[in-house]
Amino acid sequence: MSGFADLFEQSGVADQKLQPGQKIKARVVGIAREWIFIDLGGKSEGSVAKAEFLDPAGNCTVAVGDEVEVYFLADNKQEKLFTTRVGGSAVQAHLEEAFHGRIPIEGTVEAETKGGFLVKIGGASARAFCPYSQMGLRRVENPESLLGQNFSFLIMELREGGKNVLLSRRQLLEQERAARKEELRAKLKVGDRVTGTVTSVRDFGAFVDIGGIEGLIPASEIGWSRVEDLHSHLEVERQVEVVIKSLDFEADRYSFSLKETLPDPWEQTPTLFPEGSTHRGRVARLTDFGAFVNLAPGIDGLIHISKLGAGRRINHPREVARVGDELEVQVEALDPANHRISLALTPPAGGGEGEGGAAKTAERIERIKGGGKKPMADDDHRRDFQKYAGKKGSGSMGTLGDLLKSKLAGKS
């Protein structure tokens, strides 16, 4: 007896009374015209219809020695019948076994009706209903695309002698997904590249199914440059290659990166943006601590707030710059490994960091901004008020009495 048969007998499967729907693994020992024979141990064999192992071209997909996973269906004249699923003319005869044993059955989606689909699962009397919520793992977006297709289902309810049948395809898919998840748990690791299908696109990211688990590509991981509209980059059903960023099988939370499968533009920064070089770029975003300027797709540099005011103190970059402004900048420091470029506004021709240079720099910023009015500093307000009060250069802002005195003096 082979080692496999020994193990089979030791497991007790060969001697125990099989129950309809009981799932076992067995090895193929023979292939005939209509049947495939499997070894049950102890010189006992079972039979599976060969039609269940034929591909669309009619070729048998198993060979002698292969291991198969089957369900016990029934005893037929002391012969044990097994199945991978109940289908064809056998459906009507084995509905009870399929229901109680949770054996998958084959069905064809015939029509859409209120709340779900009508499914033909055998003879004319064997029609069943599958609710929308039980047809797939996710909401059915295009019901018409399912019409005429064959699927495997589990029977959820069986009434009136098989004339009233409620089906679920979702439960089978969940079982398959759980088995696949365990396979992935054993072999996946952070940093692996995998291929998946986009299942939904949201403002904060896109969900991708890699066949067993579904993870999120955050918006920041879509591309190297800032992505404002995710729908313009990804669409549902698109196949994508992603890098695994995190795996949490216990909490069922996973994250992926699309940008890490793309060429890293920062690898070229030492050549394209060496320290001391000058470039033109557009303000991409403003923060409390400075302005980020886009120099190339995926490459942003920072002008610190202390270098934006042209020598005068500002409270926020919005006082001197707006998103979309075009600026001429100089690279002060470069850190490609951490994706950082430190920038400064280029000094104007003939102007340094002194008062004259600062004034010219401020004027240039205003000119680039399109002539926007410069915010008035406290000293500017004070000088204007002193001028109006006739106290310019006195160091005093003047009083209401001084103003009235001046007015009366003018009338006398």
Helices and strands as residue ranges (DSSP letters): H 3-10, E 23-31, E 35-41, E 44-49, G 50-53, E 67-76, E 79-83, H 90-93, H 95-101, E 105-113, E 116-120, E 127-131, G 132-134, G 143-146, E 150-159, G 160-162, E 164-168, H 170-187, E 193-202, E 205-209, E 214-218, G 219-221, G 230-232, E 239-248, E 253-257, G 259-261, G 265-268, H 269-272, E 278-287, E 290-296, E 299-304, G 305-307, G 317-319, E 326-335, G 336-338, E 340-345, H 355-368, H 378-389, H 400-411
